């Protein structure tokens, strides 16, 4: 779970950096090319086949996937770096520790607080920048991140245990 979150964050950072020089279409192409190569290696090593009885279904799924990946990468280029990468990680961690019956409520609360902080914190930290000092927004943000890390440190204890048998 942590490795997947890390890899998503790294991919988002790479998209953010690549978008300065390349178009979204090029980034989507090369990201998809890496996926095709990885899938090809997997299929070859397992001795499987890529033949399908539903080619139009796979084509439609590929088209929808390409559009959604393009929109995701485009929106990533518009967001500040921290916002673009912490949100998917927090969502993944929450989905792991919250039961499926309560998941919608928790995701709704997360979306609500995320929206409020994306509006309120730039205002609050702008006031701190003007009233306290130039580095104060960075120190305040560092303190909030540290508090968040200490709160999330023991979340794994609450994750449902899967018994293999």
C-alpha positions in Angstrom: 0.0 0.0 0.0 2.8 2.4 0.9 4.8 1.4 -2.2 1.7 2.0 -4.4 1.2 5.4 -2.8 4.8 6.3 -3.3 4.8 5.2 -6.9 1.6 7.3 -7.6 3.3 10.3 -6.0 6.5 9.8 -8.0 4.5 9.4 -11.2 2.6 12.6 -10.4 5.8 14.5 -9.7 7.2 13.2 -13.0 4.1 14.4 -14.8 4.4 17.8 -13.1 8.0 18.2 -14.2 7.5 16.8 -17.7 4.6 19.1 -18.4 7.0 22.1 -18.5 8.5 20.7 -21.7 6.1 18.2 -23.2 2.4 18.1 -24.1 -0.1 16.1 -22.1 -0.5 13.8 -25.2 3.2 13.0 -25.2 3.2 12.3 -21.5 0.2 10.0 -21.7 1.8 8.2 -24.7 5.1 7.5 -22.9 3.3 6.5 -19.7 1.1 4.1 -21.6 4.1 2.8 -23.5 5.8 1.9 -20.2 2.6 0.1 -19.2 2.4 -1.9 -22.5 6.0 -2.9 -22.2 5.5 -4.0 -18.6 2.3 -6.0 -19.5 4.1 -7.6 -22.5 7.0 -8.7 -20.3 4.5 -10.1 -17.7 2.5 -12.0 -20.4 5.6 -13.4 -22.0 7.1 -14.6 -18.7 3.8 -16.3 -17.7 3.3 -17.8 -21.2 -0.1 -16.2 -21.5 -1.9 -14.8 -24.6 -3.3 -11.3 -25.3 -6.1 -12.7 -27.5 -9.6 -11.7 -26.4 -13.2 -12.5 -27.3 -14.2 -8.9 -26.6 -12.0 -6.7 -28.7 -14.5 -3.8 -29.0 -15.0 -3.8 -25.2 -11.2 -3.6 -24.7 -11.0 -0.8 -27.3 -13.7 1.1 -25.6 -12.0 0.6 -22.2 -8.7 1.8 -23.7 -10.3 4.9 -25.1 -12.0 5.8 -21.8 -8.8 5.0 -19.9 -6.8 7.3 -22.3 -9.2 10.2 -21.8 -9.3 9.8 -18.1 -5.5 9.5 -17.8 -5.2 12.7 -20.0 -7.6 14.6 -17.8 -5.8 13.4 -14.6 -2.4 14.4 -15.9 -3.9 17.8 -17.1 -5.4 18.5 -13.7 -2.1 17.5 -12.0 -0.3 20.2 -14.0 -2.7 22.8 -12.7 -2.4 21.9 -9.0 0.3 22.9 -6.7 2.8 20.1 -6.1 1.8 19.2 -2.6 -1.9 19.2 -3.3 -1.5 17.1 -6.4 0.3 14.2 -4.7 -0.8 14.1 -1.0 -4.5 13.8 -1.8 -4.3 10.4 -3.6 -2.1 9.0 -0.9 -4.4 10.1 1.9 -7.4 8.7 0.0 -5.6 5.3 -0.5 -4.7 5.2 3.2 -8.2 6.1 4.3 -9.8 3.4 2.1 -7.5 0.9 3.8 -8.5 1.6 7.4 -12.2 2.6 7.0 -14.8 -0.1 6.7 -16.7 -0.3 3.4 -19.9 0.7 5.1 -18.4 4.0 6.4 -16.1 4.7 3.4 -18.5 7.1 1.7 -18.9 9.2 4.8 -15.2 9.4 5.5 -14.4 10.2 1.8 -17.0 13.0 1.9 -15.5 14.5 5.1 -12.1 14.3 3.5 -13.3 16.1 0.4 -15.0 18.7 2.5 -12.0 19.5 4.7 -9.7 19.3 1.6 -11.9 22.0 -0.1 -12.0 24.2 3.0 -8.2 24.0 3.4 -7.5 24.7 -0.2 -9.6 27.9 0.1 -8.7 29.0 3.7 -5.0 28.2 4.0 -3.7 30.4 1.2 -5.6 33.3 2.9 -4.4 32.5 6.4 -0.8 31.9 5.3 -0.9 35.1 3.2 -1.9 37.0 6.3 0.9 35.3 8.2 3.4 36.2 5.4 2.3 39.9 5.7 1.9 40.1 9.4 4.6 37.8 10.9 7.4 37.2 8.4 8.2 35.9 5.0 9.2 32.4 6.2 6.3 32.0 8.6 3.9 30.3 6.1 6.6 27.6 5.5 7.0 27.0 9.3 3.3 26.9 9.9 2.9 24.4 7.0 5.8 22.3 8.4 4.1 22.2 11.8 0.8 21.1 10.3 2.5 18.4 8.3 4.3 17.2 11.4 1.0 17.0 13.3 -0.6 15.1 10.5 2.3 12.6 10.4 2.1 12.0 14.1 -1.7 11.4 13.8 -1.4 9.0 10.9 1.6 7.1 12.3 -0.5 4.4 14.0 -3.3 4.0 11.4 -2.0 0.6 10.4 -3.2 -0.7 13.8 -6.8 0.0 12.7 -6.6 -1.6 9.2 -8.7 -4.7 8.8 -6.6 -7.9 9.1 -6.8 -10.4 6.2 -6.4 -14.0 7.4 -5.1 -16.2 4.7 -6.0 -19.8 5.1 
